[in-house]
Amino acid sequence: MNNIIVWLVLGLVAGGLAKFIMPGKDPGGLLATIAIGIVGSFVGGYAGELLGLSTRTGGLSVQSVGTAVLGALILLVGFRLLKR
């Protein structure tokens, strides 16, 4: 149960930071932001693993938030490109 809460908090933080860095009109509210952040954290973690940047820290850290935000930004750019 704690792991789920950590992922939701990480997703909320990552999604919020990604929207702050890249503002714009996107459909959805809080749930969409959390979803972008959670999926973005997986994208960022996977990309970090591919690049040799181990991101398995087991919780909230600067590195996990950074890779999650990077992944959320990638996801947000892709979403906006598909929206066009």
N, CA, C and O atoms as a GROMACS GRO file, in nm:
protein
  336
    1MET      N    1   0.082  -0.120   0.000
    1MET     CA    2   0.000   0.000   0.000
    1MET      C    3   0.086   0.127   0.000
    1MET      O    4   0.055   0.223  -0.069
    2ASN      N    5   0.195   0.126   0.077
    2ASN     CA    6   0.284   0.243   0.081
    2ASN      C    7   0.347   0.270  -0.053
    2ASN      O    8   0.367   0.386  -0.091
    3ASN      N    9   0.380   0.162  -0.126
    3ASN     CA   10   0.441   0.178  -0.258
    3ASN      C   11   0.346   0.249  -0.354
    3ASN      O   12   0.389   0.332  -0.434
    4ILE      N   13   0.218   0.217  -0.347
    4ILE     CA   14   0.119   0.281  -0.433
    4ILE      C   15   0.110   0.430  -0.401
    4ILE      O   16   0.101   0.512  -0.492
    5ILE      N   17   0.114   0.463  -0.274
    5ILE     CA   18   0.106   0.603  -0.233
    5ILE      C   19   0.230   0.678  -0.282
    5ILE      O   20   0.220   0.792  -0.328
    6VAL      N   21   0.347   0.614  -0.272
    6VAL     CA   22   0.471   0.678  -0.319
    6VAL      C   23   0.462   0.704  -0.469
    6VAL      O   24   0.499   0.812  -0.515
    7TRP      N   25   0.412   0.605  -0.547
    7TRP     CA   26   0.399   0.623  -0.692
    7TRP      C   27   0.301   0.734  -0.725
    7TRP      O   28   0.324   0.812  -0.818
    8LEU      N   29   0.191   0.742  -0.650
    8LEU     CA   30   0.094   0.850  -0.675
    8LEU      C   31   0.153   0.986  -0.644
    8LEU      O   32   0.133   1.082  -0.718
    9VAL      N   33   0.225   0.995  -0.534
    9VAL     CA   34   0.288   1.123  -0.497
    9VAL      C   35   0.394   1.160  -0.600
    9VAL      O   36   0.402   1.274  -0.644
   10LEU      N   37   0.476   1.061  -0.638
   10LEU     CA   38   0.578   1.086  -0.739
   10LEU      C   39   0.514   1.128  -0.871
   10LEU      O   40   0.562   1.219  -0.938
   11GLY      N   41   0.405   1.061  -0.910
   11GLY     CA   42   0.334   1.096  -1.032
   11GLY      C   43   0.275   1.236  -1.027
   11GLY      O   44   0.282   1.310  -1.125
   12LEU      N   45   0.219   1.272  -0.914
   12LEU     CA   46   0.162   1.406  -0.898
   12LEU      C   47   0.270   1.512  -0.908
   12LEU      O   48   0.253   1.613  -0.976
   13VAL      N   49   0.381   1.489  -0.839
   13VAL     CA   50   0.491   1.585  -0.841
   13VAL      C   51   0.549   1.596  -0.982
   13VAL      O   52   0.570   1.706  -1.033
   14ALA      N   53   0.575   1.481  -1.045
   14ALA     CA   54   0.634   1.481  -1.180
   14ALA      C   55   0.540   1.543  -1.281
   14ALA      O   56   0.583   1.623  -1.364
   15GLY      N   57   0.412   1.508  -1.276
   15GLY     CA   58   0.315   1.566  -1.368
   15GLY      C   59   0.299   1.716  -1.348
   15GLY      O   60   0.291   1.792  -1.445
   16GLY      N   61   0.295   1.758  -1.222
   16GLY     CA   62   0.284   1.901  -1.193
   16GLY      C   63   0.405   1.980  -1.240
   16GLY      O   64   0.391   2.088  -1.297
   17LEU      N   65   0.524   1.925  -1.216
   17LEU     CA   66   0.645   1.993  -1.261
   17LEU      C   67   0.655   1.996  -1.413
   17LEU      O   68   0.699   2.095  -1.470
   18ALA      N   69   0.614   1.888  -1.478
   18ALA     CA   70   0.616   1.886  -1.625
   18ALA      C   71   0.521   1.989  -1.682
   18ALA      O   72   0.554   2.057  -1.779
   19LYS      N   73   0.401   2.002  -1.623
   19LYS     CA   74   0.305   2.103  -1.670
   19LYS      C   75   0.356   2.244  -1.640
   19LYS      O   76   0.330   2.337  -1.716
   20PHE      N   77   0.429   2.261  -1.530
   20PHE     CA   78   0.486   2.392  -1.496
   20PHE      C   79   0.596   2.429  -1.595
   20PHE      O   80   0.604   2.543  -1.640
   21ILE      N   81   0.681   2.331  -1.630
   21ILE     CA   82   0.790   2.356  -1.724
   21ILE      C   83   0.737   2.379  -1.864
   21ILE      O   84   0.790   2.461  -1.939
   22MET      N   85   0.631   2.306  -1.900
   22MET     CA   86   0.576   2.312  -2.034
   22MET      C   87   0.426   2.342  -2.027
   22MET      O   88   0.344   2.254  -2.052
   23PRO      N   89   0.391   2.466  -1.994
   23PRO     CA   90   0.249   2.498  -1.981
   23PRO      C   91   0.177   2.496  -2.116
   23PRO      O   92   0.240   2.508  -2.221
   24GLY      N   93   0.049   2.480  -2.111
   24GLY     CA   94  -0.031   2.479  -2.233
   24GLY      C   95  -0.167   2.420  -2.206
   24GLY      O   96  -0.195   2.372  -2.096
   25LYS      N   97  -0.250   2.424  -2.307
   25LYS     CA   98  -0.384   2.370  -2.293
   25LYS      C   99  -0.382   2.220  -2.323
   25LYS      O  100  -0.360   2.178  -2.437
   26ASP      N  101  -0.404   2.143  -2.221
   26ASP     CA  102  -0.415   1.999  -2.234
   26ASP      C  103  -0.545   1.956  -2.168
   26ASP      O  104  -0.582   2.009  -2.063
   27PRO      N  105  -0.614   1.861  -2.229
   27PRO     CA  106  -0.738   1.815  -2.166
   27PRO      C  107  -0.708   1.736  -2.039
   27PRO      O  108  -0.603   1.674  -2.026
   28GLY      N  109  -0.801   1.740  -1.949
   28GLY     CA  110  -0.785   1.664  -1.825
   28GLY      C  111  -0.748   1.755  -1.711
   28GLY      O  112  -0.700   1.867  -1.731
   29GLY      N  113  -0.771   1.708  -1.594
   29GLY     CA  114  -0.739   1.784  -1.475
   29GLY      C  115  -0.636   1.713  -1.392
   29GLY      O  116  -0.532   1.670  -1.442
   30LEU      N  117  -0.665   1.701  -1.265
   30LEU     CA  118  -0.571   1.641  -1.170
   30LEU      C  119  -0.541   1.496  -1.205
   30LEU      O  120  -0.425   1.454  -1.198
   31LEU      N  121  -0.642   1.420  -1.242
   31LEU     CA  122  -0.620   1.279  -1.275
   31LEU      C  123  -0.532   1.263  -1.398
   31LEU      O  124  -0.446   1.174  -1.402
   32ALA      N  125  -0.552   1.348  -1.498
   32ALA     CA  126  -0.467   1.342  -1.618
   32ALA      C  127  -0.324   1.379  -1.583
   32ALA      O  128  -0.229   1.319  -1.636
   33THR      N  129  -0.306   1.478  -1.496
   33THR     CA  130  -0.173   1.518  -1.454
   33THR      C  131  -0.103   1.405  -1.380
   33THR      O  132   0.015   1.378  -1.404
   34ILE      N  133  -0.175   1.338  -1.291
   34ILE     CA  134  -0.118   1.224  -1.218
   34ILE      C  135  -0.083   1.112  -1.316
   34ILE      O  136   0.023   1.051  -1.306
   35ALA      N  137  -0.174   1.085  -1.410
   35ALA     CA  138  -0.149   0.978  -1.507
   35ALA      C  139  -0.026   1.008  -1.593
   35ALA      O  140   0.056   0.919  -1.616
   36ILE      N  141  -0.014   1.131  -1.640
   36ILE     CA  142   0.104   1.170  -1.718
   36ILE      C  143   0.230   1.154  -1.634
   36ILE      O  144   0.333   1.106  -1.683
   37GLY      N  145   0.223   1.192  -1.508
   37GLY     CA  146   0.339   1.180  -1.420
   37GLY      C  147   0.376   1.036  -1.392
   37GLY      O  148   0.494   1.001  -1.394
   38ILE      N  149   0.277   0.950  -1.366
   38ILE     CA  150   0.305   0.810  -1.335
   38ILE      C  151   0.362   0.739  -1.458
   38ILE      O  152   0.464   0.670  -1.449
   39VAL      N  153   0.297   0.756  -1.572
   39VAL     CA  154   0.348   0.693  -1.694
   39VAL      C  155   0.483   0.754  -1.729
   39VAL      O  156   0.574   0.684  -1.774
   40GLY      N  157   0.496   0.884  -1.708
   40GLY     CA  158   0.623   0.951  -1.734
   40GLY      C  159   0.734   0.900  -1.644
   40GLY      O  160   0.850   0.894  -1.686
   41SER      N  161   0.701   0.864  -1.521
   41SER     CA  162   0.804   0.809  -1.433
   41SER      C  163   0.852   0.674  -1.484
   41SER      O  164   0.971   0.642  -1.472
   42PHE      N  165   0.762   0.595  -1.540
   42PHE     CA  166   0.804   0.469  -1.601
   42PHE      C  167   0.890   0.495  -1.725
   42PHE      O  168   0.992   0.429  -1.745
   43VAL      N  169   0.848   0.590  -1.808
   43VAL     CA  170   0.925   0.624  -1.928
   43VAL      C  171   1.064   0.675  -1.889
   43VAL      O  172   1.165   0.633  -1.946
   44GLY      N  173   1.068   0.765  -1.792
   44GLY     CA  174   1.196   0.819  -1.747
   44GLY      C  175   1.284   0.713  -1.684
   44GLY      O  176   1.405   0.711  -1.707
   45GLY      N  177   1.225   0.626  -1.604
   45GLY     CA  178   1.302   0.519  -1.542
   45GLY      C  179   1.358   0.422  -1.645
   45GLY      O  180   1.472   0.379  -1.635
   46TYR      N  181   1.276   0.389  -1.744
   46TYR     CA  182   1.320   0.299  -1.850
   46TYR      C  183   1.431   0.363  -1.933
   46TYR      O  184   1.531   0.298  -1.964
   47ALA      N  185   1.414   0.490  -1.967
   47ALA     CA  186   1.517   0.561  -2.043
   47ALA      C  187   1.646   0.571  -1.962
   47ALA      O  188   1.756   0.558  -2.017
   48GLY      N  189   1.633   0.595  -1.833
   48GLY     CA  190   1.751   0.601  -1.746
   48GLY      C  191   1.824   0.468  -1.741
   48GLY      O  192   1.947   0.464  -1.740
   49GLU      N  193   1.749   0.360  -1.737
   49GLU     CA  194   1.811   0.227  -1.737
   49GLU      C  195   1.883   0.201  -1.870
   49GLU      O  196   1.993   0.146  -1.871
   50LEU      N  197   1.821   0.242  -1.982
   50LEU     CA  198   1.884   0.223  -2.112
   50LEU      C  199   2.013   0.302  -2.126
   50LEU      O  200   2.107   0.258  -2.191
   51LEU      N  201   2.016   0.419  -2.064
   51LEU     CA  202   2.134   0.504  -2.072
   51LEU      C  203   2.238   0.472  -1.964
   51LEU      O  204   2.343   0.536  -1.957
   52GLY      N  205   2.207   0.373  -1.882
   52GLY     CA  206   2.301   0.334  -1.777
   52GLY      C  207   2.293   0.418  -1.652
   52GLY      O  208   2.382   0.412  -1.568
   53LEU      N  209   2.187   0.495  -1.639
   53LEU     CA  210   2.167   0.576  -1.519
   53LEU      C  211   2.070   0.501  -1.428
   53LEU      O  212   1.949   0.517  -1.441
   54SER      N  213   2.122   0.422  -1.339
   54SER     CA  214   2.037   0.342  -1.253
   54SER      C  215   1.948   0.434  -1.169
   54SER      O  216   1.998   0.520  -1.098
   55THR      N  217   1.816   0.414  -1.179
   55THR     CA  218   1.723   0.502  -1.109
   55THR      C  219   1.645   0.427  -1.002
   55THR      O  220   1.546   0.479  -0.950
   56ARG      N  221   1.686   0.308  -0.968
   56ARG     CA  222   1.614   0.229  -0.867
   56ARG      C  223   1.659   0.272  -0.729
   56ARG      O  224   1.754   0.218  -0.672
   57THR      N  225   1.590   0.371  -0.674
   57THR     CA  226   1.625   0.422  -0.544
   57THR      C  227   1.528   0.376  -0.436
   57THR      O  228   1.557   0.391  -0.318
   58GLY      N  229   1.415   0.320  -0.475
   58GLY     CA  230   1.322   0.265  -0.379
   58GLY      C  231   1.227   0.366  -0.317
   58GLY      O  232   1.160   0.333  -0.220
   59GLY      N  233   1.219   0.484  -0.368
   59GLY     CA  234   1.127   0.582  -0.312
   59GLY      C  235   1.148   0.718  -0.374
   59GLY      O  236   1.202   0.732  -0.484
   60LEU      N  237   1.105   0.819  -0.301
   60LEU     CA  238   1.119   0.956  -0.349
   60LEU      C  239   1.262   1.004  -0.326
   60LEU      O  240   1.313   1.000  -0.214
   61SER      N  241   1.324   1.050  -0.432
   61SER     CA  242   1.457   1.110  -0.424
   61SER      C  243   1.466   1.212  -0.536
   61SER      O  244   1.379   1.219  -0.623
   62VAL      N  245   1.570   1.290  -0.534
   62VAL     CA  246   1.590   1.390  -0.638
   62VAL      C  247   1.605   1.321  -0.773
   62VAL      O  248   1.552   1.367  -0.874
   63GLN      N  249   1.679   1.210  -0.774
   63GLN     CA  250   1.701   1.138  -0.899
   63GLN      C  251   1.572   1.077  -0.952
   63GLN      O  252   1.547   1.084  -1.073
   64SER      N  253   1.489   1.018  -0.866
   64SER     CA  254   1.364   0.958  -0.914
   64SER      C  255   1.266   1.065  -0.962
   64SER      O  256   1.196   1.044  -1.060
   65VAL      N  257   1.262   1.177  -0.893
   65VAL     CA  258   1.174   1.287  -0.937
   65VAL      C  259   1.226   1.344  -1.069
   65VAL      O  260   1.146   1.373  -1.158
   66GLY      N  261   1.356   1.359  -1.082
   66GLY     CA  262   1.414   1.412  -1.206
   66GLY      C  263   1.385   1.324  -1.326
   66GLY      O  264   1.345   1.374  -1.432
   67THR      N  265   1.405   1.194  -1.312
   67THR     CA  266   1.376   1.105  -1.424
   67THR      C  267   1.227   1.097  -1.452
   67THR      O  268   1.186   1.083  -1.568
   68ALA      N  269   1.145   1.106  -1.347
   68ALA     CA  270   1.000   1.104  -1.368
   68ALA      C  271   0.955   1.230  -1.441
   68ALA      O  272   0.870   1.222  -1.530
   69VAL      N  273   1.010   1.344  -1.406
   69VAL     CA  274   0.975   1.470  -1.474
   69VAL      C  275   1.022   1.465  -1.619
   69VAL      O  276   0.949   1.506  -1.709
   70LEU      N  277   1.142   1.415  -1.642
   70LEU     CA  278   1.192   1.403  -1.779
   70LEU      C  279   1.101   1.311  -1.861
   70LEU      O  280   1.067   1.343  -1.975
   71GLY      N  281   1.063   1.200  -1.804
   71GLY     CA  282   0.972   1.109  -1.872
   71GLY      C  283   0.835   1.172  -1.896
   71GLY      O  284   0.775   1.152  -2.002
   72ALA      N  285   0.786   1.247  -1.798
   72ALA     CA  286   0.656   1.314  -1.814
   72ALA      C  287   0.664   1.420  -1.924
   72ALA      O  288   0.568   1.438  -2.000
   73LEU      N  289   0.776   1.490  -1.934
   73LEU     CA  290   0.794   1.588  -2.041
   73LEU      C  291   0.794   1.521  -2.178
   73LEU      O  292   0.732   1.570  -2.272
   74ILE      N  293   0.864   1.408  -2.187
   74ILE     CA  294   0.865   1.333  -2.313
   74ILE      C  295   0.724   1.289  -2.349
   74ILE      O  296   0.682   1.300  -2.464
   75LEU      N  297   0.653   1.239  -2.250
   75LEU     CA  298   0.515   1.195  -2.273
   75LEU      C  299   0.425   1.312  -2.311
   75LEU      O  300   0.340   1.298  -2.399
   76LEU      N  301   0.442   1.426  -2.247
   76LEU     CA  302   0.361   1.543  -2.276
   76LEU      C  303   0.388   1.594  -2.418
   76LEU      O  304   0.294   1.632  -2.488
   77VAL      N  305   0.513   1.595  -2.460
   77VAL     CA  306   0.546   1.636  -2.597
   77VAL      C  307   0.482   1.540  -2.696
   77VAL      O  308   0.422   1.583  -2.795
   78GLY      N  309   0.494   1.410  -2.671
   78GLY     CA  310   0.431   1.311  -2.759
   78GLY      C  311   0.281   1.325  -2.765
   78GLY      O  312   0.221   1.314  -2.871
   79PHE      N  313   0.220   1.351  -2.650
   79PHE     CA  314   0.075   1.368  -2.644
   79PHE      C  315   0.031   1.490  -2.725
   79PHE      O  316  -0.068   1.485  -2.797
   80ARG      N  317   0.107   1.597  -2.712
   80ARG     CA  318   0.072   1.719  -2.788
   80ARG      C  319   0.093   1.700  -2.937
   80ARG      O  320   0.017   1.755  -3.017
   81LEU      N  321   0.195   1.625  -2.977
   81LEU     CA  322   0.217   1.598  -3.118
   81LEU      C  323   0.104   1.512  -3.175
   81LEU      O  324   0.060   1.535  -3.288
   82LEU      N  325   0.058   1.414  -3.100
   82LEU     CA  326  -0.053   1.331  -3.144
   82LEU      C  327  -0.184   1.409  -3.150
   82LEU      O  328  -0.272   1.380  -3.232
   83LYS      N  329  -0.197   1.506  -3.063
   83LYS     CA  330  -0.318   1.588  -3.055
   83LYS      C  331  -0.335   1.674  -3.180
   83LYS      O  332  -0.448   1.705  -3.218
   84ARG      N  333  -0.225   1.713  -3.244
   84ARG     CA  334  -0.230   1.800  -3.361
   84ARG      C  335  -0.285   1.729  -3.477
   84ARG      O  336  -0.296   1.788  -3.585
   0.00000   0.00000   0.00000
